Amino acid sequence: MTDPLASFDASLSFRPSVEFDESITFADVEPDEDQRWSTWPAITPSERGPEPWPDWVVTSAGALDTELGVLKTGKEADVFLIERAVPGSPTERTLLAAKRYRSPEHRSFHRSGVYTEGRGVQKSRDARAIAKKTAFGREVAASEWSFAEFNALSRMWELGAPVPYPVQVNETEVLMEFIGTDGAAAPRLAQERGDRAVLAGYYAQIVEIMHIFAGAGYAHGDLSPYNLLVQDGRVRVIDLPQIVDVIANPQGLDLLHRDCVNVCDWFARHRVECDAEELFAELMASSYA
């Protein structure tokens, strides 16, 4: 089970390392070591998030991306806090989470093939390169996970699921909405110590999320209190690269059942009444509806 925010210290509040002078022009600006020009103009429309774009998305070619710190280090990817801002424009700036996948040889954990059963690689050349484990194939394999997460976030966002808005994908990096306040990430559900009534409300939200996934024919595949965030009383689900088609994937129903068990076990320990088998039956019916 992956802990998406295991190394994040919620007490930390990141601040931009560069203070922008409102009197400067773009011609005066040169990115520092922890900066780059926004990658938004360089990507194709298919690599940008679903339209209409939220008002807070910065699309200007004059924006700079400033790396503010590490939010989380994981077995397959690291997540960084990024500020995308236009120098001199206080209204054109936003915080983003940048998830960067490592190449297979630099991962400490290799995803089980159980998640990729039923998926296809669009280009036969890419599939052959992955199978042969060539240098190009390793690059393709790394980017496959970033595009899988971007596509899953886009699909679930369009269906109304409370996921981070996927701003863009560029090779092995996914830029998405930062869920948090003033640079401090929202707490995981696993950190919550609310009373039973509050937790019961969170459980109801999670069941609704799972129904959205199942109604579209999907299971999260790795759902747990560690990849469910809580902000202002609202539950948000993260870490979607392993999302599975419950029909196309031979292990799809098993993974859906595991999601139900993981969620219900945690809530049962916190005195919230729930039944994993009953939930599984409801979601399975939604999947086949």
C-alpha positions as CSV (number, residue, x, y, z in Angstrom):
1,M,0.0,0.0,0.0
2,T,1.5,3.3,-1.0
3,D,1.5,6.2,1.5
4,P,1.1,9.3,-0.7
5,L,2.2,11.8,1.9
6,A,4.3,9.7,4.2
7,S,7.3,12.1,4.3
8,F,5.3,15.3,4.3
9,D,5.4,17.5,7.4
10,A,2.1,19.3,7.6
11,S,3.6,21.9,9.8
12,L,5.8,23.2,7.0
13,S,4.5,26.2,5.0
14,F,6.5,26.8,1.9
15,R,7.1,30.2,0.5
16,P,8.4,31.3,-2.8
17,S,12.2,31.5,-2.8
18,V,12.0,34.5,-5.2
19,E,10.2,37.7,-4.5
20,F,8.9,39.2,-7.8
21,D,9.5,42.9,-8.4
22,E,6.4,44.3,-10.0
23,S,8.4,46.9,-11.9
24,I,10.3,44.4,-14.0
25,T,9.4,43.3,-17.5
26,F,9.7,39.8,-19.0
27,A,12.9,40.9,-20.9
28,D,14.6,41.5,-17.5
29,V,13.8,38.1,-16.1
30,E,16.1,35.1,-16.2
31,P,15.1,32.0,-14.3
32,D,17.1,31.1,-11.2
33,E,18.5,27.6,-10.5
34,D,15.2,26.6,-8.9
35,Q,13.1,28.1,-11.7
36,R,12.1,27.4,-15.3
37,W,9.9,29.0,-17.8
38,S,6.3,27.6,-17.7
39,T,6.1,24.4,-19.8
40,W,2.4,25.2,-20.6
41,P,3.1,26.7,-24.1
42,A,5.4,23.8,-25.2
43,I,2.8,21.0,-24.7
44,T,0.1,19.9,-27.1
45,P,-3.6,20.6,-26.4
46,S,-4.1,16.9,-25.5
47,E,-1.6,17.2,-22.7
48,R,-3.6,20.0,-21.0
49,G,-6.4,19.5,-18.6
50,P,-10.1,19.3,-19.4
51,E,-11.8,22.5,-20.6
52,P,-13.1,24.8,-19.4
53,W,-9.9,25.5,-17.5
54,P,-10.4,26.7,-13.9
55,D,-9.9,30.5,-13.5
56,W,-6.8,29.8,-11.4
57,V,-4.9,28.0,-14.1
58,V,-2.0,30.2,-15.3
59,T,-1.6,29.9,-19.1
60,S,0.7,32.8,-19.9
61,A,3.9,32.1,-21.8
62,G,5.5,34.7,-19.5
63,A,5.0,32.6,-16.4
64,L,7.8,31.1,-14.3
65,D,7.7,27.8,-12.4
66,T,9.5,28.1,-9.1
67,E,10.2,25.0,-7.1
68,L,9.4,25.5,-3.5
69,G,10.2,22.2,-1.9
70,V,9.4,18.5,-1.7
71,L,5.9,17.5,-0.6
72,K,6.5,13.7,-0.7
73,T,9.0,11.2,-1.7
74,G,7.7,7.8,-2.8
75,K,8.8,4.5,-4.3
76,E,7.9,5.4,-7.8
77,A,7.6,9.2,-7.9
78,D,8.3,12.3,-6.0
79,V,5.9,15.2,-5.5
80,F,7.1,18.8,-5.5
81,L,5.4,22.1,-4.6
82,I,5.6,24.5,-7.5
83,E,4.5,28.1,-7.9
84,R,3.6,29.1,-11.4
85,A,3.4,32.9,-11.6
86,V,3.7,35.8,-14.0
87,P,6.3,38.3,-12.7
88,G,4.6,41.6,-12.0
89,S,1.1,40.1,-12.0
90,P,-0.2,39.3,-8.5
91,T,-3.4,37.8,-9.9
92,E,-1.6,35.3,-12.2
93,R,0.0,32.9,-9.8
94,T,-0.9,29.6,-8.3
95,L,0.5,26.7,-6.4
96,L,0.7,23.3,-8.1
97,A,1.8,19.8,-7.1
98,A,4.3,18.4,-9.6
99,K,4.4,14.6,-9.5
100,R,7.5,13.3,-11.3
101,Y,7.8,9.6,-12.1
102,R,11.2,7.9,-12.0
103,S,12.4,5.6,-14.7
104,P,12.1,1.9,-13.9
105,E,15.8,1.4,-12.9
106,H,15.5,4.3,-10.4
107,R,12.4,3.0,-8.6
108,S,12.5,1.1,-5.3
109,F,9.2,-0.5,-6.1
110,H,8.0,-2.0,-9.4
111,R,4.3,-1.8,-9.9
112,S,2.6,-5.2,-10.2
113,G,1.4,-6.1,-13.6
114,V,-2.0,-6.7,-12.0
115,Y,-2.8,-3.0,-12.6
116,T,-1.8,-2.9,-16.2
117,E,-3.7,-6.0,-17.4
118,G,-6.4,-5.0,-19.9
119,R,-4.5,-1.8,-20.8
120,G,-2.8,-1.4,-24.2
121,V,0.2,0.6,-25.4
122,Q,-1.0,2.7,-28.3
123,K,2.0,2.3,-30.4
124,S,3.4,-1.1,-31.3
125,R,6.9,0.3,-31.4
126,D,6.6,1.5,-27.9
127,A,5.2,-1.9,-26.7
128,R,8.2,-3.7,-28.3
129,A,10.6,-1.3,-26.7
130,I,9.1,-1.8,-23.3
131,A,9.1,-5.6,-23.7
132,K,12.8,-5.5,-24.7
133,K,13.7,-3.1,-21.9
134,T,15.7,-0.9,-24.2
135,A,16.7,2.6,-23.0
136,F,13.9,4.0,-25.1
137,G,11.5,1.4,-23.6
138,R,12.4,2.5,-20.1
139,E,11.6,6.1,-20.9
140,V,8.3,5.0,-22.4
141,A,7.5,2.9,-19.4
142,A,8.1,5.9,-17.0
143,S,5.9,8.2,-19.1
144,E,3.2,5.5,-19.3
145,W,2.4,6.0,-15.6
146,S,2.4,9.8,-15.8
147,F,0.0,9.7,-18.7
148,A,-2.1,7.0,-17.0
149,E,-2.5,9.2,-14.0
150,F,-3.3,12.3,-16.0
151,N,-5.9,10.5,-18.1
152,A,-7.5,9.1,-15.0
153,L,-7.6,12.4,-13.2
154,S,-9.1,14.0,-16.4
155,R,-11.8,11.4,-16.7
156,M,-12.8,11.5,-13.0
157,W,-12.8,15.3,-13.0
158,E,-15.2,15.3,-15.9
159,L,-17.4,12.9,-14.1
160,G,-17.5,15.2,-11.0
161,A,-15.3,13.1,-8.7
162,P,-13.4,15.2,-6.1
163,V,-9.9,14.7,-7.5
164,P,-7.2,17.3,-8.0
165,Y,-7.6,19.2,-11.3
166,P,-5.0,17.9,-13.8
167,V,-3.3,21.0,-15.2
168,Q,-1.0,19.2,-17.7
169,V,1.3,16.2,-18.3
170,N,4.7,16.6,-19.8
171,E,6.8,13.4,-20.3
172,T,7.2,12.0,-16.8
173,E,5.7,15.0,-14.9
174,V,2.1,15.6,-14.0
175,L,1.2,19.0,-12.8
176,M,-2.0,19.1,-10.8
177,E,-4.0,21.2,-8.4
178,F,-2.3,21.6,-5.0
179,I,-4.7,20.4,-2.3
180,G,-3.8,22.5,0.8
181,T,-3.6,25.9,2.3
182,D,-0.7,28.4,2.2
183,G,1.7,25.7,1.1
184,A,0.7,23.2,3.7
185,A,-0.8,20.0,2.2
186,A,-4.2,18.9,3.4
187,P,-4.1,16.1,5.9
188,R,-4.7,12.5,5.0
189,L,-7.8,10.8,6.3
190,A,-5.5,8.5,8.3
191,Q,-4.5,11.6,10.4
192,E,-8.1,12.5,11.2
193,R,-9.3,12.1,14.8
194,G,-12.8,13.5,14.5
195,D,-15.8,12.2,16.4
196,R,-17.9,9.4,15.0
197,A,-20.5,11.8,13.4
198,V,-17.8,13.6,11.5
199,L,-16.1,10.4,10.3
200,A,-19.5,9.0,9.3
201,G,-19.9,12.0,7.0
202,Y,-16.5,11.3,5.5
203,Y,-17.5,7.7,4.9
204,A,-20.6,8.8,3.1
205,Q,-18.5,11.0,0.8
206,I,-16.1,8.2,0.1
207,V,-18.9,5.8,-0.8
208,E,-20.2,8.4,-3.2
209,I,-16.7,8.7,-4.8
210,M,-16.5,5.0,-5.2
211,H,-19.9,4.9,-6.9
212,I,-18.7,7.6,-9.4
213,F,-15.6,5.4,-10.2
214,A,-17.7,2.2,-10.4
215,G,-20.4,3.8,-12.4
216,A,-17.8,4.6,-15.1
217,G,-16.5,1.0,-14.8
218,Y,-13.4,1.7,-12.7
219,A,-11.9,0.9,-9.3
220,H,-9.2,3.1,-7.7
221,G,-7.2,-0.1,-7.1
222,D,-5.2,1.2,-4.1
223,L,-7.8,3.1,-2.1
224,S,-6.9,3.6,1.6
225,P,-7.0,6.4,4.2
226,Y,-3.5,7.3,3.0
227,N,-4.6,8.6,-0.4
228,L,-7.8,10.3,0.7
229,L,-7.2,13.9,1.8
230,V,-9.6,16.0,3.9
231,Q,-9.8,19.8,3.4
232,D,-12.6,22.0,4.9
233,G,-14.7,18.9,5.5
234,R,-14.4,17.7,2.0
235,V,-12.8,14.4,1.0
236,R,-10.5,14.4,-2.0
237,V,-9.0,11.3,-3.6
238,I,-5.4,11.3,-5.0
239,D,-2.9,8.8,-6.5
240,L,-4.7,7.4,-9.6
241,P,-2.1,5.9,-11.9
242,Q,-3.1,2.3,-11.0
243,I,-6.8,2.9,-11.7
244,V,-8.3,-0.3,-13.2
245,D,-11.1,-1.2,-15.6
246,V,-13.1,-3.7,-13.5
247,I,-14.4,-5.4,-16.7
248,A,-11.3,-5.4,-18.9
249,N,-8.8,-6.3,-16.1
250,P,-9.1,-9.9,-15.0
251,Q,-8.2,-8.8,-11.4
252,G,-10.6,-5.8,-11.5
253,L,-13.3,-7.1,-9.2
254,D,-10.6,-8.3,-6.7
255,L,-9.1,-4.9,-6.6
256,L,-12.5,-3.3,-6.2
257,H,-13.2,-5.6,-3.3
258,R,-9.9,-4.8,-1.7
259,D,-10.7,-1.1,-1.9
260,C,-14.0,-1.8,-0.1
261,V,-12.2,-3.8,2.6
262,N,-9.4,-1.2,3.1
263,V,-11.9,1.6,3.5
264,C,-14.4,-0.3,5.8
265,D,-11.7,-1.8,8.0
266,W,-10.4,1.7,8.8
267,F,-13.9,3.2,9.5
268,A,-14.9,0.2,11.6
269,R,-11.9,0.7,13.8
270,H,-13.1,4.2,14.3
271,R,-16.6,3.1,15.3
272,V,-18.3,4.0,12.1
273,E,-20.8,1.3,11.0
274,C,-20.1,-0.1,7.6
275,D,-20.1,-3.4,5.7
276,A,-17.4,-4.1,3.1
277,E,-19.4,-6.9,1.5
278,E,-22.5,-4.8,1.2
279,L,-20.5,-1.9,-0.3
280,F,-18.8,-4.3,-2.7
281,A,-22.2,-5.6,-3.9
282,E,-23.5,-2.1,-4.5
283,L,-20.4,-1.0,-6.4
284,M,-20.4,-4.2,-8.5
285,A,-24.0,-3.5,-9.5
286,S,-23.0,0.0,-10.5
287,S,-20.1,-1.3,-12.6
288,Y,-22.4,-3.6,-14.6
289,A,-25.4,-1.2,-14.8
